[in-house]
């Protein structure tokens, strides 16, 4: 469901920033190893943690906006697929992929 999607997206965004160094401002340092149960607190400052939290929120908001914009941009296609599914109840992979041949999503 939606809550699982948000949880997974948050986990991915946090890993991008904290584990894989995919944010120029936060840098290439791996912050995950420094935050384990063995330590009473992380080996980085509260200021850094706040920056990480803000970056996670920024990544999630950007991804959400992209998803909403994509849905709106292709609303006619979504409506057509929904209507066809209501009529047929299921479609093959080939039938589904055919919807995207004439769009910029293909």
N, C-alpha and C positions, 0 to 999 in steps of 0.2 A: 504494500500500500504506500500511500504518500509519505507516511512517517518514516518508513524504511528507505524510501528514495532520498529523503532529506538527510537521514543518518549516513547513508552511503556516500552521498555527495560531500557532506561535511568531512567524512573520513578521507576521501580522495583529495579534497582541497588542502586539508591539514597535512597530508603526506607530501603533496606537491611542494608545500612551503617548508615544512619541518624536516623532511627526510631527503627529498630529492633536490633541494636548492633551486627550485624553479621560480623564485622571485628575486629580482635584482636588488631590491631594497633590503630584504632580509638576508640575502646572501647564500653562499654555497655551504655554509656550515650545517652539519647534521645535528638538529636539536633533539631528536628522538632519543638517542642513546643517553643523553644527559638527564633524562626525566624518567627514572625507573623507580620501582618500589623500594629499591635498596637505599635511595637517598631520601632524606626528609623533605628536601625541596629541589627543584630543578637547578642545574648548574648554569643557568642564565638568568638575567635580571627580570624583575617584574615588568620593567619597561619593554624588554624584548618580547615577553609573553603578551603584553598588550598589543604590540605591533603585529605579532603573529595572529592574534585573535581578530584584529581589524582587517588584516589581509585575507583571512579565511572568509570573513563576512563579505568583503569586496569581491572575491572570486565567486562566491555563491550568488551574490546579487547580479553579477555580470552574466553568469550562466543562466540564471532564471530569466533575465531580460532577453537573452538570446533565444531561449526556448519559447517564450511568449511571442516574440517577434516572428519566429519561424512558423509557429502555429497560425498566427494571424495572416502571415503572408500566403500560406497555403490552405486557408480555410475552405475554399471551394473543393480542393482535393480531399480534404478530411471529410467534408460533407458527402461527397460522391462515394467515397469508400464506405462510410457509415450506411448510406442508403442502400448500396449494393449488398452489404453484409446483412441488412435487415431483410432483404428479398431472398438471398441465397443461403444465409446462415453460416456458410463457410466458403472460403476460396483457397485455391492452390497457391503455392509459392509463386509460380509463374504468373498467375493472374494478379497477385498482389504486386509483384515487381513491374508488371506492365503499366501500372498507374504512374510510375516514376520515369518512364522512358522519355516523355515529352516535357519533363520539368527540370529545373536546375538542381534538383536533389539527387538525380541519378549519378 
